Amino acid sequence: MAHFNRFLITFGFLLFGLFMWVILPNTIGLIVFILLGFVAAVLGAIVFKKQATEKQIKEDLQNRLNND
C-alpha cells in the first residue's frame, strides 16, 4: 500500500503541475510544474517511509539497486 500511496501522490501532483503549465504563461507554468515535481518526490518519499515496513523499504532499495 505504501508504494501505491507514493505513486498516487506523485501522479496527482504532476497532473496538477501539468494543468498549471497549460493554464499559466510558458516560463511560469514550467517553473510551477518543476517545483510541484520536486514537492511530489519529497512528499512521496516521506509518506513511503512512514507507511512502509522494514521489509518493503529493503525491497524498494534492492529494486533500485538492480534497476540502475
ZAMARGU-4260 file (C-alpha; in steps of 0.2 Angstrom, whole numbers, plus 5000, padded with zeros to 4 digits):
<rodrens>
0) 5000/5000/5000 | 5015/5012/5003 | 5021/5010/4985 | 5003/5014/4979 | 5001/5029/4990
5) 5018/5036/4984 | 5013/5033/4966 | 4996/5042/4969 | 5004/5057/4977 | 5017/5059/4963
10) 5004/5056/4950 | 4992/5069/4957 | 5005/5082/4960 | 5012/5080/4942 | 4995/5080/4935
15) 4991/5096/4944 | 5008/5103/4938 | 5004/5099/4920 | 4987/5108/4922 | 4996/5123/4929
20) 5008/5123/4915 | 4994/5123/4902 | 4985/5137/4911 | 4999/5149/4916 | 5011/5158/4904
25) 5026/5147/4897 | 5040/5151/4909 | 5030/5152/4925 | 5020/5137/4921 | 5036/5127/4918
30) 5043/5133/4934 | 5027/5128/4944 | 5027/5111/4935 | 5046/5108/4940 | 5043/5114/4958
35) 5027/5103/4960 | 5038/5088/4954 | 5051/5091/4967 | 5037/5093/4980 | 5029/5077/4975
40) 5045/5067/4975 | 5049/5073/4993 | 5032/5071/5000 | 5030/5054/4992 | 5046/5048/5000
45) 5041/5055/5017 | 5024/5046/5016 | 5033/5030/5010 | 5045/5030/5024 | 5031/5032/5037
50) 5019/5019/5030 | 5032/5005/5024 | 5038/4991/5034 | 5056/4987/5035 | 5054/4973/5023
55) 5046/4985/5010 | 5060/4998/5012 | 5073/4984/5009 | 5064/4978/4994 | 5062/4995/4987
60) 5081/4999/4989 | 5085/4982/4981 | 5074/4985/4966 | 5083/5002/4964 | 5100/4994/4965
65) 5095/4981/4952 | 5087/4994/4940 | 5102/5005/4940
</rodrens>
